[in-house]
């Protein structure tokens, strides 16, 4: 390693740690953690969300095979409305969306400064095998 790189690495390490600390201390992250903890303690919200996910998955599977009645569709819609009306779930989903939006904004800013989309480097590679072609 040359001496120029040696000076940059500690600065990068310090900057990375400061950035991570700033994200964790952000209002969006704190709100996400607060609502996640409320969700973990709210058995009714967990049950409702699980019921909604299960009904949604069952309907999706049935529709792939050309099945799925209007009653099942209505059941999913009813559960979806209950999920939206549940304070614990709606607050958690809102906090999650706000945190993701903030992280996307930060990604854009960092990418513009670096001159490339650094987050794209962390994505898993797309291969033929991942599409099931063999």
C-alpha positions in Angstrom: 0.0 0.0 0.0 1.5 3.4 -0.9 1.5 6.3 1.6 -1.2 8.2 -0.3 -3.7 5.3 0.1 -2.7 4.8 3.7 -3.9 8.3 4.5 -7.2 7.8 2.6 -8.2 4.5 4.3 -8.4 5.9 7.8 -10.4 8.9 6.6 -12.8 6.6 4.7 -13.1 4.4 7.8 -13.8 7.5 10.0 -16.3 8.9 7.4 -18.1 5.6 7.1 -18.5 5.2 10.8 -19.7 8.8 11.2 -22.2 8.2 8.4 -23.5 5.0 9.9 -23.8 6.8 13.3 -25.7 9.6 11.7 -28.2 7.2 10.1 -28.8 5.4 13.4 -29.3 8.7 15.2 -31.7 10.0 12.5 -35.3 10.7 13.4 -36.5 8.3 10.6 -34.4 5.4 12.0 -35.4 6.1 15.6 -39.1 6.1 14.6 -38.7 2.9 12.6 -37.1 1.2 15.6 -39.8 2.6 17.9 -42.6 1.2 15.7 -40.8 -2.1 15.2 -40.6 -2.6 18.9 -44.3 -1.7 19.3 -45.1 -4.3 16.6 -43.1 -7.0 18.3 -45.1 -6.4 21.5 -48.5 -6.2 19.8 -49.7 -9.8 19.4 -53.0 -8.7 17.8 -51.2 -6.7 15.1 -48.8 -9.7 14.4 -51.7 -12.1 14.1 -53.6 -9.8 11.8 -50.6 -9.2 9.6 -49.9 -12.9 9.4 -53.5 -13.7 8.5 -53.3 -11.0 5.7 -50.1 -12.4 4.3 -51.4 -16.0 4.4 -54.6 -15.0 2.7 -52.8 -13.0 0.1 -50.4 -15.9 -0.7 -53.2 -18.4 -0.9 -55.1 -16.2 -3.3 -52.1 -15.5 -5.4 -51.4 -19.2 -5.7 -55.0 -20.0 -6.6 -55.0 -17.2 -9.2 -51.9 -18.6 -10.9 -53.9 -21.8 -11.5 -57.0 -19.9 -12.7 -58.8 -20.3 -9.4 -59.7 -17.8 -6.7 -63.3 -16.9 -5.9 -64.7 -13.4 -5.4 -65.2 -14.4 -1.7 -61.5 -15.1 -1.3 -60.7 -11.8 -3.1 -63.1 -10.0 -0.7 -61.5 -11.7 2.3 -58.1 -10.4 1.3 -59.5 -6.9 0.8 -61.2 -7.0 4.2 -58.0 -8.1 5.9 -56.0 -5.4 4.0 -58.4 -2.8 5.3 -58.0 -4.1 8.8 -54.2 -4.0 8.4 -54.5 -0.3 7.2 -56.8 0.5 10.1 -54.5 -1.0 12.7 -52.5 1.8 14.3 -49.5 -0.3 15.2 -49.2 -1.6 11.6 -50.0 1.7 9.8 -47.4 3.6 12.0 -44.8 0.9 11.4 -45.3 0.8 7.6 -45.2 4.6 7.5 -41.9 4.7 9.4 -40.5 2.0 7.2 -41.4 3.9 4.1 -39.9 7.1 5.4 -36.7 5.4 6.4 -36.4 3.7 3.0 -37.0 7.1 1.2 -34.3 8.7 3.3 -31.8 6.0 2.6 -32.6 6.2 -1.1 -32.0 10.0 -1.0 -28.7 9.4 0.8 -27.7 6.7 -1.8 -28.4 9.3 -4.6 -26.3 12.0 -2.9 -23.4 9.6 -2.2 -23.6 8.2 -5.8 -23.5 11.7 -7.3 -20.4 12.5 -5.2 -18.7 9.2 -6.2 -19.8 9.4 -9.8 -21.4 5.9 -9.8 -24.2 4.0 -8.0 -22.2 2.4 -5.3 -25.3 0.6 -3.9 -25.7 -1.3 -7.1 -22.4 -3.0 -6.4 -24.0 -4.6 -3.3 -26.8 -6.2 -5.3 -26.5 -9.9 -6.1 -25.4 -10.7 -9.6 -28.0 -11.7 -12.1 -27.1 -15.0 -13.7 -28.8 -17.4 -15.9 -29.2 -19.8 -13.0 -31.1 -17.3 -10.9 -33.9 -17.3 -13.6 -34.2 -21.1 -13.5 -32.9 -21.8 -16.9 -30.5 -24.4 -15.8 
